[in-house]
Amino acid sequence: MTAPALDPVALVRELVRRPTVSGDAIAQRDALGVLTDVLRERAAHLQVSEGRDRDHPWTLLRTPADPDRRHLLLACHVDTVPAADPSAWQRDPFDADLDGGRVWGRGGSDMKAGVVAAAAALAAADPGTPVALLLTSDEEIGSKGAAAAAAAVAELPVGAVVVPEATGNQVVLGHKGALWLAVRTAGRAAHGSTPERGHNAVLDLAALLGRVGGALPLRSDPFLGTETWNPGVVAGGTVPNVVPDRAEVVVDQRTVAAGDELLAWWRAQPEVADVEVRVDLPPVVTPADDPWVASLGAPVLSTPATYFTDASVLVQVVGGAPIVVWGPGTPAVMHAVDEYVELDELEQAAAAFTDVVTRWAG
């Protein structure tokens, strides 16, 4: 009996109905299981490898083609950011409403539509075509699932990579890296009525942040642009009537090169007691004249993505293979209230990926 064809609309609605917020390993593992079951039902020949990391699960599915041939790798994450205030949405963020040619809900564009388009291409692939689908967790908090899967990917000869993030089905050739640092200052506690007896760590942190903008050695790249920094989280002290003896800022820096110089700058500042590296992901750039990119038959943007992706992990283990970010979805609604994905884009991506897979020789 012939297995039913994969229905992209039904599957993306099924995935959007499942809250898979970063950090919820159980929910993400369940989503990986759903996708594996759907694919094995339609392509029983697929070989499946699963990560053993309890906190950051991943699944790698590939055809039984010669393992020594170069594989086309489709790499997707199943996690989403939270829907922090559902009451602000016009629709329930997990109802996956089908309306106006769109599926509405958290993760529609980022990136469950991309997951489904990639899954449809793998389900239709000839067993002899060397193609693989990597499904990861916790991309939104630093590509932790991809990092857990990196060793398995490194064992697979990879000839090219598609990361189906939301690009409106336009090919994007790269993005900045990310260096997230927890920068801490230390003081001496005292009663709030006698601050001269203590040393205020919050004031030290404030002084540091006040001069960063003109002193941090930010670099530029002709394609990626200029590096940025953002103090995203600031914390310090315990109660109002105690001089705070500790303070911390978590800084999000988007980088165009290795982060060593930026890290060294923060550590060299006189107020700084400690710096913890939370995320360190390199930038990704694929040459515009790469022959495989030219063969994709999709428009290529002249600007990078504004966000980072699992490509920052994969670029370190695929031996120089070209990597593109290319998938269905609207970048402007990623992480936003009333997120959605256009069904036309979903179906176009599934068809385009299937065509690329069909023409892949390895």
C-alpha positions in Angstrom: 0.0 0.0 0.0 1.4 3.4 -1.0 2.0 5.8 1.9 0.1 9.1 1.8 1.9 12.1 0.5 3.1 14.6 3.1 0.6 17.4 3.5 2.6 20.6 4.3 -0.3 22.6 5.5 -1.6 19.9 7.9 1.9 19.3 9.2 2.7 22.9 9.8 -0.5 23.3 11.7 0.2 20.2 13.8 3.6 21.7 14.7 2.3 25.2 15.5 -0.2 23.6 17.8 2.6 22.2 19.9 4.4 24.7 22.1 8.1 24.0 21.8 9.7 26.9 23.6 13.4 26.9 23.9 14.5 25.1 27.1 11.6 22.7 27.2 13.4 19.5 26.2 10.4 17.3 26.6 8.2 19.3 24.2 11.0 19.6 21.6 11.8 15.9 21.8 8.1 15.2 21.2 8.1 17.4 18.1 11.2 15.6 16.8 9.3 12.3 17.3 6.3 13.5 15.4 8.5 14.6 12.5 10.4 11.3 12.5 7.2 9.3 12.5 5.7 11.3 9.7 8.8 10.8 7.6 9.4 7.1 8.3 5.7 6.5 7.5 6.3 7.9 4.0 10.0 6.9 3.6 10.6 3.8 5.6 14.2 3.6 4.2 15.3 6.6 6.1 18.1 6.0 8.6 17.7 7.8 12.0 20.2 8.9 14.5 19.2 10.6 17.8 21.1 12.6 20.3 21.5 11.4 23.8 21.8 14.9 25.3 18.8 15.1 27.7 18.7 18.9 27.7 19.3 19.6 24.0 17.8 16.8 21.8 18.4 16.4 18.1 17.6 14.0 15.3 19.4 13.3 12.0 17.6 11.5 9.3 19.3 10.5 6.0 18.7 8.4 3.0 20.6 5.0 2.7 22.8 6.3 -0.1 26.5 5.6 -0.1 27.7 7.3 3.1 30.9 8.3 1.4 29.1 10.6 -1.1 28.7 14.2 -0.3 25.3 14.9 1.3 23.0 17.8 0.9 22.1 18.8 4.5 18.8 20.5 5.4 19.2 21.9 8.9 16.2 23.0 10.9 15.3 23.8 14.6 12.0 23.0 16.2 12.1 25.4 19.1 10.4 28.8 19.3 10.6 31.9 21.4 7.7 32.2 24.0 4.4 33.7 23.2 4.9 35.9 26.3 1.5 37.7 26.3 -1.1 35.6 24.5 -3.8 38.2 25.3 -2.0 40.6 23.0 -2.6 38.3 20.1 -5.6 38.5 17.8 -5.7 34.7 17.8 -4.6 32.1 20.2 -0.8 31.6 19.4 -1.2 27.8 19.5 -4.5 27.3 17.6 -2.8 27.4 14.2 -5.7 29.1 12.6 -6.0 28.8 8.8 -7.3 32.1 7.5 -6.5 34.5 4.7 -4.0 32.1 3.0 -2.0 32.0 6.2 -1.4 29.7 9.2 -1.3 31.9 12.3 0.6 31.1 15.4 3.9 31.1 17.2 6.6 29.4 15.1 4.8 29.6 11.8 7.6 31.6 10.2 10.3 30.8 12.7 10.7 28.1 11.6 8.1 25.4 11.5 7.2 26.2 7.9 10.9 25.7 7.0 11.0 22.4 8.9 7.9 21.2 7.0 9.3 22.3 3.6 12.5 20.4 4.3 10.7 17.3 5.5 8.6 17.3 2.3 11.7 17.3 0.2 13.3 14.5 2.2 10.1 12.4 2.0 10.2 12.7 -1.7 13.9 12.0 -2.2 15.1 9.0 -4.0 16.8 6.5 -1.6 19.9 6.7 -3.7 20.3 10.5 -3.4 22.6 11.5 -0.5 20.5 13.9 1.5 20.0 14.4 5.2 17.7 16.4 7.5 19.1 17.6 10.8 16.4 18.6 13.4 17.7 20.5 16.4 16.5 22.1 19.6 17.3 25.3 21.5 18.5 27.3 18.5 16.8 30.4 19.9 19.1 30.4 23.0 22.4 29.9 21.3 22.1 26.9 18.9 22.6 24.5 21.7 21.0 21.6 19.9 23.1 22.1 16.9 26.2 22.1 19.1 25.1 18.8 20.6 24.7 17.4 17.1 28.0 18.8 15.7 30.0 15.7 16.2 27.5 13.5 14.3 27.4 16.0 11.4 31.2 16.1 11.3 31.1 12.4 10.5 28.9 12.9 7.5 30.5 14.1 4.2 28.5 17.3 3.5 28.6 19.0 0.1 26.1 21.9 0.8 23.8 23.1 3.5 20.3 24.7 3.4 19.1 26.3 6.7 15.3 27.0 5.9 14.9 30.0 8.2 12.4 32.7 7.1 13.7 34.6 4.2 10.6 35.0 2.0 12.1 32.2 -0.1 15.1 34.3 -1.1 18.6 32.9 -0.7 20.7 34.6 1.9 24.4 34.1 1.9 25.3 34.5 5.6 24.9 36.5 8.8 26.9 37.8 11.7 28.1 35.7 14.5 27.0 36.1 18.1 29.1 36.7 21.3 27.0 36.9 24.4 28.8 37.8 27.6 27.8 38.0 31.2 30.0 40.9 32.5 30.1 41.3 36.3 31.3 43.9 38.7 32.1 43.4 42.4 31.7 45.7 45.3 31.4 45.7 49.1 28.1 45.6 50.9 27.2 48.2 53.5 24.1 49.7 55.0 22.2 52.0 52.6 22.4 54.8 55.1 26.2 54.8 55.1 27.1 54.1 51.5 30.6 55.5 52.0 31.4 52.3 54.0 30.8 50.1 51.0 31.6 50.0 47.3 28.7 50.1 44.9 28.9 47.4 42.2 25.9 48.9 40.3 27.7 52.3 40.0 30.8 50.5 38.6 28.6 48.8 36.1 26.9 52.0 35.1 30.2 53.8 34.6 31.4 50.9 32.4 28.3 50.9 30.3 28.4 54.7 29.9 31.7 54.5 28.0 31.3 51.3 26.0 29.7 52.9 23.0 32.8 55.0 22.2 35.4 52.5 23.3 34.4 49.0 22.3 36.5 48.0 19.3 33.7 47.2 16.9 34.8 46.0 13.4 33.2 46.1 9.9 33.0 43.7 7.0 32.0 44.7 3.4 29.2 42.1 3.3 28.2 41.7 7.0 28.4 45.3 8.0 29.5 46.7 11.3 29.4 44.8 14.6 26.8 45.7 17.2 26.4 45.5 20.9 23.3 45.5 23.1 23.1 45.4 26.9 20.1 43.1 27.0 19.8 42.2 30.7 21.0 44.3 33.7 20.8 43.1 37.3 22.4 44.2 40.6 21.8 44.4 44.3 19.3 42.8 46.6 17.2 45.4 48.5 17.2 49.2 48.4 18.8 49.7 51.8 22.0 47.7 51.1 24.9 48.9 49.0 25.1 46.2 46.2 28.2 44.1 46.2 27.5 42.6 42.7 26.0 43.6 39.4 25.8 42.0 36.0 25.0 42.9 32.4 24.4 40.3 29.7 25.7 41.8 26.4 24.6 40.6 23.0 27.3 41.3 20.4 26.8 40.5 16.7 30.3 39.8 15.2 32.0 39.8 11.8 35.0 37.9 13.0 36.3 35.9 15.9 35.3 37.4 19.2 38.7 37.2 21.0 39.3 41.0 20.6 35.9 41.9 22.0 36.2 39.5 24.9 39.7 40.8 25.8 38.4 44.4 25.8 35.7 43.6 28.4 38.1 41.6 30.6 40.6 44.5 30.5 38.2 47.1 32.0 39.1 48.2 35.5 35.6 47.8 36.9 35.2 44.2 35.6 35.5 41.3 38.1 34.5 38.5 35.8 33.3 37.7 32.3 31.4 34.6 31.4 31.0 33.6 27.8 27.4 32.5 27.3 27.3 32.1 23.5 30.2 32.2 21.0 29.1 31.6 17.4 31.1 32.6 14.3 29.8 34.6 11.4 28.8 32.8 8.2 29.5 33.9 4.6 29.1 31.9 1.4 30.6 33.5 -1.8 27.9 34.9 -4.2 29.7 33.2 -7.1 29.5 29.7 -5.7 28.4 27.4 -8.5 25.9 25.5 -6.3 24.3 28.8 -5.2 23.9 29.8 -8.8 22.1 26.4 -9.5 19.4 27.0 -6.9 17.2 29.0 -9.2 16.1 31.4 -6.5 16.8 35.1 -6.0 19.9 35.8 -4.0 19.8 38.8 -1.6 22.8 41.1 -1.6 22.5 41.6 2.2 23.0 39.2 5.1 20.3 37.9 7.5 19.9 40.1 10.5 19.7 37.1 12.9 22.0 34.2 13.6 21.2 30.6 12.8 22.4 27.0 13.3 24.7 27.7 10.3 27.1 29.3 12.8 27.6 25.8 14.4 27.5 23.9 11.1 30.1 26.1 9.3 32.6 24.7 11.8 32.1 21.0 10.9 31.1 20.8 7.2 34.6 21.4 5.8 34.0 24.5 3.8 30.7 23.4 2.1 28.5 26.3 1.0 25.8 27.2 3.4 22.7 29.3 2.5 19.8 30.5 4.7 16.7 30.0 2.5 13.1 29.3 3.5 9.5 30.3 3.7 8.3 32.9 6.2 8.3 36.6 6.8 11.3 37.9 8.7 9.3 40.8 10.1 6.9 38.5 12.0 9.6 36.3 13.6 9.3 36.6 17.4 6.4 39.0 17.0 2.8 39.0 18.1 0.4 37.5 15.5 3.2 35.5 13.8 2.1 33.7 10.7 3.3 32.0 7.5 2.0 32.4 4.0 0.7 29.1 2.6 2.0 30.1 -0.9 5.5 30.5 0.5 5.3 27.2 2.3 4.2 25.3 -0.8 6.8 27.1 -3.0 9.6 26.2 -0.6 8.5 22.6 -0.5 8.6 22.4 -4.3 11.9 24.3 -4.5 13.6 22.1 -1.9 12.3 19.0 -3.6 13.7 20.2 -6.9 17.1 20.9 -5.4 17.2 17.5 -3.7 16.2 15.7 -6.9 19.0 17.4 -8.8 21.6 16.7 -6.1 24.2 14.2 -7.3 26.5 14.2 -4.2 
